[in-house]
Amino acid sequence: MKFIGRKMELEKLNAEYERDGGFVVIYGRRRVGKTTLIKEFLKKKTAFYFLATEELESQSMKRLAGVVARMTKNSLLQKAVFTDWLDLFQVIADYEPDKKKVLVIDEFPYLVKINSAFPSILQNAWDEILKDSNVMLILSGSLIGMMQKHALSYDSPLYGRRTAQMRLAPLPFTDVYDAFALPFDKVVEQYAVTGGVPKYLEFFEDGRDLVDQLKDVVLSKSGFLYEEPFFLLKSESMTAVNYFSIIKAIADGNHKLGKIAGALGQETQALTPYLSTLADLGFIEKRTPVTEKNPKKSRKGLYFIADNFIRFWFRYVYPYKGELELDNMQIVLDEIRKDFIEKFVAFAYEDICKDIFASVCKQGEIPFVPSRIGSYWLNDYDGDTEIDVMAIDNQNKRIFAGECKYHVKPVDAPVYFSLKEKVDGAAEIRKAYPGYDVIFGLFSKSGFTQRMLDIAKENTSIFLINEEHLV
């Protein structure tokens, strides 16, 4: 698959490359494209790329020596036996000293696993050898907890050395849509499953029926993604049973902390550490209404599965694991045909609309500078007063309220009237942002009726977004 997006990340890496002593930490969940980003950045650069694995330290040194030998074309290094990391780093520093070099240590946590002193060794190597030797250092890793502890935290020997850090997120919908030659609705449905995770996108082909691809990649016991959540959770050394139970409870529609605890028969305090860990890893997220000025302390926080594929897996795979183990896919296919578009894709479309809104604002199509983009609800999600997309522009004192409709028919005026009624009736919004002007947006995959187009034409506070562009 061709390289997609990551324009800002590449610009940042190139800026770090131009400075003296660039030290960048890149981390993020598995499959999110860290290695692909790094390799794209390394093109046409003198680079030493080393992928760490769980092996004896002596074997790791031997493999790094092989990398250095191939790069420097010094065959003697292939036969040399290194017993000290510093000697290897010195060879890298001494190679063409007047030329800028990049040293990448990918999956850095594995080196920490085999030698807990490695962060201290690397600190010494950076301070005494690499920093002033025309070398840019990149540390990358998928084990988020270990990356935070050993590369970023105050207690790490490497603390204070990095000049930049990136937590890589899945690709936004707009980047994926621009890269694929597919109709808008087909990309939306694919994104609802993959969530913009580059590795997942590789398994979905242009033009082929999505359900057929799901059968091969997700529902088949030999499919690449059949056991994916197990691998993701186990890779973080987590107790899968506890975390699976929490994610399943959320997938079943329990979003409040109390409801999650009730579904599991546990006290809320006992669940808090698990929820915090899952959120740190990007598997779930705690959302609060955009009206909340202090989200961390808000009692209106609701928990959602943040990863589209995990949400799909817990909706359509996990409950039917027994049948799938017996090669009976029909029950799952029936479930997918029953509500995949109306319930699953339509829900994912709301987050896609947030990406689209951010994009049109960035391009200047809507005069709005978002300080925060989210949603709004009064008491509970799916209640009477729920607004799909709400954003705040503190700079210009404006509020954006948007409704998302993933319907076959064009969106008509009653959708706008209902949205306006929700906003006008929400005293909490006016109290949180007194004096702010409200503008409205309607998102549709199927366009708008002439009546709605006429209303928007006469009202400059209404913006209509068809697919990914402003009408």
Secondary structure, DSSP 8 states (H G I E B T S, - for coil): ------HHHHHHHHHHHHSTT-EEEEE-STTSSHHHHHHHHHTTSEEEEEE--SS-HHHHHHHHHHHHHHHHT-THHHH-----HHHHHHHHHHSSTTS-EEEEEETHHHHHHH-TTHHHHHHHHIIIIITTTTEEEEEEES-HHHHIIIIISTTSTTTTT-SEEEE-----HHHHHHH--S-HHHHHHHHHHHTT-HHHHTTS-TTS-HHHHHIIIIISTTSTTTTHHHHHHHHTT--HHHHHHHHHHHHTT--SHHHHHHHHT--HHHHHHHHHHHHHTTSEEEE--TT-SSGGG-TT-EEEE--HHHHHHHHHTGGGHHHHHTT--HHHHHHHHHHIIIIIIHHHHHHHHHHHHHHHHHTTSS----SEEEEEESSSTTSSSEEEEEEEETTTTEEEEEEEE--SS-B-HHHHHHHHHHHHH-HHHHHHSTT-EEEEEEEESS-B-HHHHHHHHH-TTEEEEETTEE-
